[in-house]
Amino acid sequence: QKFNDSGEPLSPQDAIFLSNDQISVSEGELYWCTGGREAYYRYTEWSQFVRIDTTGEFKCNFPQSTTSNVSIRPVVTLYPNWSEIYRGETITVRCEIHGGDTEWDYEWETNSRIKAPNQNEYRIRSASSSNSGNYCCKGRMKSSQHETTEWSDSVTLTVSTSKPRATLTAQSSIIPAGGSVTLSCSVEGSAGWKFDWFRRDSVSSKAQLMRGNEANRVISVSQGGLYHCRGGRGDPVYYTEDSSDVTVTETREFNYFISAKLRQIKLCDLCCSSVLIQLRVINKTSECTKCEI
C-alpha cells in the first residue's frame, strides 16, 4: 500500500493488490506492505516505511519470524464430542497443540455470532443458535510472538433450538406369567445420553423413579403399569422431554385342581385393571360359568 509524505494513505483506487511479492513503481513516495493468506483473511504486521526517490523495482521481504513457520497443526476438539447440541446445553471447544513443552497463546477464527476468547479452550454455557458455526485455531509462541503454528482444520458445531423428546418402545404390551418384557428408550439423532425410567400404577397416580442415570437404554420389567423415560447428558445435566406413556399388562396364572376323577380342562379369563388373570380350571365337573380368584 502507498502513502504520501505525511504518512496518510492514498485513495483506494491508488492501492495495489498483487498475489506476488514484487511491484514496479514509477514515482517517488512512501511505500509499505503487508502479507495475507486467503484462508480467514489473516495478515502479517506492516513492514517498515520505504521512501522511493527514483524509479526502480523493489521487493517486499517478510522476515522468517513473521510467517507460520512452526510445522505444527493444532486440532480443535469438542468436549463432550457432540457435533450437535441443544439450546441450553454446555460444551467446551478446545484447541490442542501437541509437540514439545512450548507455551502458546491462542487465536480463534469462527463464523459464529459469538467470538471465542483467545484461550486454549472456550466453554459454552447455556448454548444458543448464536454459537453455531465453524471453529478453527492456531497457536502463537509466547517466547517469540512472530512464530505461529498453522491453522487447524475447522470443526462444525450445530446448536438446535428444539428440545428433543425421548421415545419409549415395548417388546410386548403383555407380560407373560412369570416372565418379563423389554423396554427401550432412545433419543433420535444424538449421542451420549443416560436414561431415567419411571412407572405408575394408573393415569391418576404419580410416577415414581424406578432407575436413574442408566447407561443402558434397555431394561426388563415384570410388573404391569404405565412406563415412561427421559434422557439426560452433560454437566450440568440437560434433560430431554419425557417420552409418552407405554402401558404394560401383567398376566398371572392360577391352577385349580378340583377333582381327580374328571379330565375336563377349562380356561376362564378375567381382566382386572392392568393385570390379566388367567384361571386354569382342571378336572371341573361342569362348564366354567364363573371364575373366582
Buried (B, 14 or more C-beta within 10 A) or exposed (E): BBBEEEEEEBEEEEEEEEEEEEBEBEEEBBBBBEBEEEEBEBEBEEBEEEEBEEEEEEEBEBEEEBBBEBEBBBEBBBEBEBEBBBBBBBBEBBBEBEEEEBEBBBBBBBEBEEEBEEEBBBEBEEBBEEBBBBBBBBBBBEEEEBBBBBBBEBBEBBBBEEEBBBBBEBBEEBBBEEEBBEBBBBBEEBEEBBBBBBBBBEEEEEBEEBEEEBEEBEBEBEBBBBBBBBBBBBEEEBBBEBBEBBBBBBBBEBEBEEEEEEEBEBEBEBEEEBBBBBBEBBBBEEEEEEBEE
